[in-house]
Amino acid sequence: MNPVTERRWRQFKSNRRGFLSLWIFGVLFSLSLVAELIANDVPIVMKLGGEYWFPVLQGYTEQDLGGELPIPAQYSDPFVLNLIEESDGWMLMPLIPFSYDTQDVYIRSSAPASPSMDHLLGTDDRARDTLARLVYGFRLSVLFGLSLTILSSAIGISVGALQGYFGGVIDLAGQRFVEIWAGLPILLTLIILASVVEPNVFWLLGILTMFSWMPLVGLVRAEFLRTRNFEFVRSARALGVNDLYIIRRHVLPNAMVAALTFLPFILSGAVTTLTALDFLGFGLPSGSPSLGELLAQGKNNLQAPWLGFSGFVTLGIMLTLLIFIGEAFRDAFDPRHQGTHTLPTN
């Protein structure tokens, strides 16, 4: 680790709120990555007939378990449970014995059901466990936000770099294009496209990427316009160094310092956009584990306040952690926050 990176890491850790938020967010995201081991309607491991089975990794039918029908085994079905008991078997279920799309057909009250020992945060209006949908929805939102942040940042940094380095006609034409593109109504465009094609994760990712790359263009362009006149860049040009090499090796690292500080904020904006689209009904397909869809259910079922409250708290905690992490990153990369060092006194 070079001295500059070490100083930035020390500065980041000195922001206790941001450093603690990074740890909390990292733990929550890591747990969501193994959501199938936390919330699922199939066992993690099962012993049957003296052999160990792993239904969480491979699907089995009732015939495989000793039944008659070649259909996927429903491990909450009394018939399947009886098959396992007759073979002196056992199974280890996840902490939450429901997946995001599992409908509890043995629920004792009408849906949406209030919180109970079976469903700690209740169920939605389709008898699906709210806590399980939160776990999967958190993972989907963060992964979608990370993918959108990476794609939009790559495009925005590339466009800003070309404009700032070459300037002239390229910069002028690029600025006019960015201004026109930024004036397009994103939400209206998405609504129109949603009426033509059936939305899915990749479709939404592609459409939102087309409109999410612009915030970094101005920042990277300004850094390149400033850096391209430095002596080391002019010397490299005089020596005949390739422009692409100069951009990648000499100019881009200086611009990335400012661009990196915006990434957590872009990520939080991507999560908010996906949630808003799902809330309005123009986002992910019906049945997907979505925080926005859970908020919409809370609005439509005011008699079940646990739906809206659960979605709001989850979204609020996620965005708060991302904002705190972004603030810590911004201070760590800001040269004005280098800290003070005192000389030893006799």
Rosetta blueprint (number, residue, H / E / L):
1 M L
2 N L
3 P H
4 V H
5 T H
6 E H
7 R H
8 R H
9 W H
10 R H
11 Q H
12 F H
13 K H
14 S H
15 N L
16 R H
17 R H
18 G H
19 F H
20 L H
21 S H
22 L H
23 W H
24 I H
25 F H
26 G H
27 V H
28 L H
29 F H
30 S H
31 L H
32 S H
33 L H
34 V L
35 A H
36 E H
37 L H
38 I H
39 A E
40 N L
41 D L
42 V L
43 P L
44 I L
45 V E
46 M E
47 K E
48 L E
49 G L
50 G L
51 E E
52 Y E
53 W E
54 F L
55 P L
56 V L
57 L L
58 Q L
59 G L
60 Y L
61 T E
62 E L
63 Q L
64 D L
65 L L
66 G L
67 G L
68 E L
69 L L
70 P L
71 I L
72 P E
73 A L
74 Q L
75 Y L
76 S L
77 D L
78 P H
79 F H
80 V H
81 L H
82 N H
83 L H
84 I H
85 E H
86 E H
87 S L
88 D L
89 G L
90 W E
91 M E
92 L E
93 M L
94 P L
95 L L
96 I E
97 P L
98 F L
99 S L
100 Y L
101 D L
102 T L
103 Q E
104 D L
105 V L
106 Y L
107 I L
108 R L
109 S L
110 S L
111 A L
112 P L
113 A L
114 S L
115 P L
116 S L
117 M L
118 D L
119 H L
120 L L
121 L L
122 G L
123 T E
124 D L
125 D L
126 R L
127 A L
128 R E
129 D E
130 T H
131 L H
132 A H
133 R H
134 L H
135 V H
136 Y H
137 G H
138 F H
139 R H
140 L H
141 S H
142 V H
143 L H
144 F H
145 G H
146 L H
147 S H
148 L H
149 T H
150 I H
151 L H
152 S H
153 S H
154 A H
155 I H
156 G H
157 I H
158 S H
159 V H
160 G H
161 A H
162 L H
163 Q H
164 G H
165 Y H
166 F H
167 G L
168 G H
169 V H
170 I H
171 D H
172 L H
173 A H
174 G H
175 Q H
176 R H
177 F H
178 V H
179 E H
180 I H
181 W H
182 A H
183 G L
184 L L
185 P L
186 I H
187 L H
188 L H
189 T H
190 L H
191 I H
192 I H
193 L H
194 A H
195 S L
196 V L
197 V L
198 E L
199 P L
200 N L
201 V H
202 F H
203 W H
204 L H
205 L H
206 G H
207 I H
208 L H
209 T H
210 M H
211 F H
212 S H
213 W L
214 M L
215 P H
216 L H
217 V H
218 G H
219 L H
220 V H
221 R H
222 A H
223 E H
224 F H
225 L H
226 R H
227 T H
228 R L
229 N L
230 F L
231 E H
232 F H
233 V H
234 R H
235 S H
236 A H
237 R H
238 A H
239 L L
240 G L
241 V L
242 N L
243 D H
244 L H
245 Y H
246 I H
247 I H
248 R H
249 R H
250 H H
251 V H
252 L H
253 P H
254 N H
255 A H
256 M H
257 V H
258 A H
259 A H
260 L H
261 T L
262 F L
263 L H
264 P H
265 F H
266 I H
267 L H
268 S H
269 G H
270 A H
271 V H
272 T H
273 T H
274 L H
275 T H
276 A H
277 L H
278 D H
279 F H
280 L H
281 G L
282 F L
283 G L
284 L L
285 P L
286 S L
287 G L
288 S L
289 P L
290 S L
291 L H
292 G H
293 E H
294 L H
295 L H
296 A H
297 Q H
298 G H
299 K H
300 N H
301 N L
302 L L
303 Q L
304 A L
305 P H
306 W H
307 L H
308 G H
309 F H
310 S H
311 G H
312 F H
313 V H
314 T H
315 L H
316 G H
317 I H
318 M H
319 L H
320 T H
321 L H
322 L H
323 I H
324 F H
325 I H
326 G H
327 E H
328 A H
329 F H
330 R H
331 D H
332 A H
333 F H
334 D L
335 P L
336 R L
337 H L
338 Q L
339 G L
340 T L
341 H L
342 T L
343 L L
344 P L
345 T L
346 N L
